[in-house]
């Protein structure tokens, strides 16, 4: 059984991408291989038996059968400023592969060399950012957050020069697709309506096949070959947009549930598939504050923790603007048709946030007054600088019993802060405490990839090449709702509260 890729996106045509080969590296060596993900993708190769071949494939030195590597074209609003041409400046989409359920997944190399979109960059990636993407995406997947994932990290045997030389690496990213809001903006900015129609049809086929309108002659559930790429109805476009909006809901609400801060939520980093993408300047929140931001390039805190809902709405509005010509030839009429969807999206986000936060305190169906109960809690957390994860972990544990059958007491310091709130909460959940404990256990992780632990491991791996500590960390992160023996080693908050911590793009 061999590994074979298809090239569905490349087949869209030259205006969508540049066909380009990855740049060879000196000495590729397989550092990390995601065996469970490989099995899901039905990849018949293993690290034990095929390490050398895998290093050749996932460094870009050797092409996988069927692969026609491309750099994708897209635009994007970067910190609200529109750039009409971005594109893959250091990434190569090798192709796509079907899993055991028939779903297609993109296989993309990152750090694999330059393209026409490189914008004076060297096209390479240092080992640290590659490891960060692997750690964070695996942690997010285990936390239940929609995310791209990493299949492999390959060291290159070459140095990458940033502020100093670093070991180079190529990371392999797996995604339902790499279609971004910025992909639609790329063609809208050029007035290329035919390509917009082709892209929308492709996106529907790839992500929302239930929206396909089959011809009377069609004999197969997946037979859409009789419909031209540039034929699409206004109704289909509106349904497509509504489906994309629905994908964003669990994405951003999951970020807020676990305390994730994206750090660079530009439109080129917003996928229509609703997956978290680009882990460069991301971070996790420790002390709760809605204005928390760590990204060194987010100087105005545009993408702070508490602003992520409004930014998703802003990005979706930008997507709506690109679709207007496909909705109606009259722009005013098109706006009138698409605006209600954005209004509903806003309402769904607000209700979704309430439902998510209610689950974190054990309430399955929020009722009148629950919004105030939740807001009072997070206000106290903000005022008293409580740790986000630890607070909800403590509240969850307080509904359980220890080995002797005694109720686990909340720490005295937390009781002091929440002394007026706790009786109200206990009264609210008094009639369903067992169910509340189960719900909270599924909503509140006992461990997250805390920034200081991530940074310490990245530094250690870069300096020594020893992955022992990293693999221990990953074993804990892959069970974020269960306390195993090693969990306690990674639950501590940073002593300085991440006061001077900053993240960077890693480019």
PENORGI-V121394 format. One line per field, one symbol per residue. ss: DSSP state (~ for helix, > for strand, _ for the rest). phi: phi as a letter, one per 40 degrees, with the letter a starting at -180 (. if undefined). A space follows every 50 residues. Layout:
BEGIN
ss = ???
phi = ???
END
This chain:
BEGIN
ss = ___>_>___~~~_~~~>>>_________>>>>>_~~~~~~______~~~~ ~~~~~~~_______>____>>>___>>>__>>>_______>>>>>>>>__ ___>>>>>>>_>___________>>>~~~~~~~~~~~~~~~~~___>_>> >>>>>>>>>>>___>>>>>>>>>>>____>~~~~~~~~~___~~~~~~~~ ~~~~~~~_~~~______________________~~~~~~~~~~~~~~~~~ ~~~~~~~~_>>_____~~~_>____>______>>__>_______>_____ ____~~~~~~~~~~~~~~~~~~~~~~~___~~~~~~~~~~~~~~~~~~~~ ~~~~~~~~~~_________~~~~~~~~~~~~~~___>~~~~~~~~~~___ >_____>____~~~~~~___~~~~~~~~_~~~~~~~~~~~~~~_______ ~~~~~~~~~~~~~~___~~~~~~~~~~_________~~~~__________ __>____
phi = .bcbbbbccdcchcccabcaccccbcacaccbbccccdcdcfccbbcccb dcccccccbgcbccdgcbcbbccabicbfgbcbcabgccabbccibbccc cgccbcbbcbgbhcacbcfgccgbbccdcccdcccccccccccgcdacbb cabbcbgbcbbbcacbccabbbbbadabcbdccccdccccgccccccccc ccccccbbcccccccdccbbcbcbccbccbbacdccccccccccdccccc ccccdccbgcbcgaccccbbcccgbcbgbdccabcbccacccabcccccb fcbcdccccccccccccccdcccdcccaccccccccccddcccccdcccc ccccccccccbgbcbdbdgcdcdccccccccccbfccccccccccccccb bcccgcccccddcccccbdccdccccccbdcaccccccccccbbccabcc dccdcccccccccbgccdccccccccccbcbbcbdcddcbccccccggdb cbbbcgc
END
